[in-house]
Each structure stands twice: as C-alpha cells, then as structure tokens.
Amino acid sequence: MEKSINLVPPLKWVGGKRKIIEIIISAANEIETPFTYYEPFFGGGAIFFSLYSRGLLKNAYLNDVVPQVVNFYNVLSEQNARNILKKEAKKFERKFNNLNKDVTKRKNEYIKFREDFNDNWESFNSKLNFESRAKLGAQFLALNKIGFNGMFRVNSKGRFNIPMGSPVKKRLFDEDNLDEVGDALSKVSFTCDDYSNVKPFKGNVNKNNLIFLDPPYIPNSQTAYFTDYSVEGFNKDSHIKLSNDFSKLIENNNNNVIFTNNFNKISLDLFVDKNKKNKRLNAYKFNITKTISAKNSGRGNTEELLISTFPIQHERLEKI
Ligand SMILES: C[S@@+](CC[C@H](N)C(=O)[O-])C[C@H]1O[C@@H](n2cnc3c(N)ncnc32)[C@H](O)[C@@H]1O
C-alpha cells in the first residue's frame, strides 16, 4: 500500500488509541515491513491510520462488531457515497452550529435527529442503495461529533442513546482528510462480525504480520464497566473466551501479536499469568490519561497493560 498523508481518524472513539501510537510505531519497527495488518476491534482505528500513513502496510484486515460504524467506513471507501456523505454532513454541521445559542432548541433538534437516525437504521441492510447508506453514514458522523464525548452506546433494542454534547461550534470533518481516509479504506478488507469469526481468529493468517488486539476494557471497578457498544455487550465471560482465543493465537510462532487493556488483577490473570509458559510473551505497564464514563466524565491517569509476542523498546513501557 502506498504511503499517504498523515491520516487523522475521522471519528472520536472511546478507548481510542491515539495516545499510544508512538509505542506501536516502535513495535512496528521490530517487524519486517511492509506487513499484513489485522485489527479485529477497530473502533476509531487510530493505530491503523497511523501505520497506513507511514507506508508500513502490505494489506489490512479490519473488523468491528458495530454495524453503524462499519457502514460509515464502507461509505467513506466508495467515492460516490462519500461525496453524498460530505454534502449531507455539511448540512447537519450548519444546522447544529446555528442552534448553539438556543440550547433547549438544540437539544430538542438533537433528540429528533437521533431518533430519525435510529428509525432509518432499523430498515438498514447491506443491499440498501448507496444514497441511503451515505445519509446514514452522515447522520452517524454528526451524532459522533455532536453527541456527548464521541461515545457510542445502544439500548437493548439496538437504538443509539447517547445525549447531546456541549453546544460549541463543531466541524464534522476535514474534506482532504476524509478523501484520503476513504482512499485508504478502499484498499483494505473491512468486516462487521464478532472478532472470533474473522481473521486472525478464523482463517489463514499471512506470514509477515502484525495483529493488534484492543478489545473493550476490563473494568478497574464495576461502575466503570463500559460494555454497551453492541446489544450483546462484552462482559466478563467474553473476556474469558477472548483470553482462551488469545492463548491459541500466540502459540503460533508466525504471529506477531500486540494486546492492550487496563492494568488490573483480572487482565493480569486472564492474559499474562495464564500464558506464563509461553516464552514469547512480553508484558509491560504504562500510564495513560483517558475518559471512561458519561456519568462522571471519569478522566484521569490510569495504568494500562500491553502484551506482545516480541520485545518492544520504549521509554513509556515498564516491563513486568
Ligand atoms: C477499545 S475499542 C477499540 C479502539 C480502537 N483501538 C481505537 O483506537 O479507536 C474496542 C472496540 O471493539 C468493538 N467490539 C466490541 N465487541 C466486539 C466483538 N465481540 N467483536 C469485535 N469487535 C467488538 C467495539 O465496537 C469497539 O469499537
């Protein structure tokens, strides 16, 4: 894949990995380039966009379980659909920026807008024409930027239910960046499935690879549990299953794997201690500032865990 400009993730995403890009770049320097990249928990894709921008990827297999997100990226990857998305998103940008002085009206409009998106989404299927998919993509982008903190959460019926964010002037996208992002996405495989049904967990993995695993967080406390990306959620049992799948993945000596999560007792038990016998395992601790929940806007310095199947040199990493 050719080297591009410096791509910026088009969405704001909870658990986004912008703050550890430099660490993953150091890791990528340990691997023969270009490599095949696998990211089954894609979200905002901060790491993919950064590796792609540096021309390090031969090809990429990306996946996320949230269909609204995957539709957005698919729309970006098709030029005709992307052009419609940009036009629609500009309209939404103007509409909400013009309402900034009347917060009550803005809030009412936001709720109407969100419900319209949810109603349209209920009739979504992949055979929908590209204009309708593009409009849904534009509504999704607007909700991501105008909703609270870029959070994505659905209720038991699969309806997006994040409240409005602060009424300040917003720019929904940068046109050149969106075009470059769309061009990058048109060259990769993007699926929408449970991680266990896609590469690298199912099917053959190319030899020279980097597999980046950034699943939903294992909470440090029950109140911080953020599992609502999808109707199914990602609970403790899901993490136990993932830890078994992870153990199998790292047994294959050809796989270059990086896993990140919160640093706590459960993550250490499930992902580090369980794989103690595997000589390829390297475990590190590092600090990060992040936002976790809508209720208390919990922002703070927390410790994270990074596991890799090869040693990584970086000043922020403390070997454990
Ligand atoms: C911590 S976020 C990844 C953030 C990403 N690395 C970034 O920089 O934005 C975890 C992602 O896993 C997705 N996810 C949750 N359950 C999943 C599942 N069962 N299979 C695949 N993806 C899942 C969520 O939708 C979310 O986007």
The ligand as an SDF file (V2000), in Angstrom:
LIG
                    3D

 27 29  0  0  0  0  0  0  0  0999 V2000
  -11.3500   -0.2390   22.9140 C   0  0  0  0  0  0  0  0  0  0  0  0
  -12.2900   -0.1260   21.4530 S   0  0  0  0  0  0  0  0  0  0  0  0
  -11.0570   -0.1090   20.1720 C   0  0  0  0  0  0  0  0  0  0  0  0
  -10.4970    1.2670   19.9870 C   0  0  0  0  0  0  0  0  0  0  0  0
   -9.5420    1.4190   18.8140 C   0  0  0  0  0  0  0  0  0  0  0  0
   -8.3050    0.7070   19.0230 N   0  0  0  0  0  0  0  0  0  0  0  0
   -9.2480    2.8970   18.5610 C   0  0  0  0  0  0  0  0  0  0  0  0
   -8.0890    3.3380   18.5390 O   0  0  0  0  0  0  0  0  0  0  0  0
  -10.2180    3.6360   18.3860 O   0  0  0  0  0  0  0  0  0  0  0  0
  -12.9930   -1.7120   21.2980 C   0  0  0  0  0  0  0  0  0  0  0  0
  -13.8050   -1.9310   20.0110 C   0  0  0  0  0  0  0  0  0  0  0  0
  -14.2420   -3.3000   19.9770 O   0  0  0  0  0  0  0  0  0  0  0  0
  -15.5300   -3.3580   19.3610 C   0  0  0  0  0  0  0  0  0  0  0  0
  -16.1560   -4.6070   19.7890 N   0  0  0  0  0  0  0  0  0  0  0  0
  -16.8880   -4.8650   20.9230 C   0  0  0  0  0  0  0  0  0  0  0  0
  -17.2540   -6.1460   20.9720 N   0  0  0  0  0  0  0  0  0  0  0  0
  -16.7350   -6.7610   19.8640 C   0  0  0  0  0  0  0  0  0  0  0  0
  -16.7530   -8.0780   19.3530 C   0  0  0  0  0  0  0  0  0  0  0  0
  -17.3930   -9.0550   20.0120 N   0  0  0  0  0  0  0  0  0  0  0  0
  -16.1180   -8.3500   18.1910 N   0  0  0  0  0  0  0  0  0  0  0  0
  -15.4870   -7.3480   17.5130 C   0  0  0  0  0  0  0  0  0  0  0  0
  -15.4340   -6.0600   17.9320 N   0  0  0  0  0  0  0  0  0  0  0  0
  -16.0450   -5.7680   19.0970 C   0  0  0  0  0  0  0  0  0  0  0  0
  -16.2280   -2.0990   19.8430 C   0  0  0  0  0  0  0  0  0  0  0  0
  -17.2460   -1.7160   18.9450 O   0  0  0  0  0  0  0  0  0  0  0  0
  -15.0740   -1.0890   19.8890 C   0  0  0  0  0  0  0  0  0  0  0  0
  -15.0170   -0.3480   18.7070 O   0  0  0  0  0  0  0  0  0  0  0  0
  1  2  1  0
  2  3  1  0
  2 10  1  0
  3  4  1  0
  4  5  1  0
  5  6  1  0
  5  7  1  0
  7  8  2  0
  7  9  1  0
 10 11  1  0
 11 12  1  0
 11 26  1  0
 12 13  1  0
 13 14  1  0
 13 24  1  0
 14 15  1  0
 14 23  1  0
 15 16  2  0
 16 17  1  0
 17 18  1  0
 17 23  2  0
 18 19  1  0
 18 20  2  0
 20 21  1  0
 21 22  2  0
 22 23  1  0
 24 25  1  0
 24 26  1  0
 26 27  1  0
M  CHG  2   2   1   9  -1
M  END
$$$$
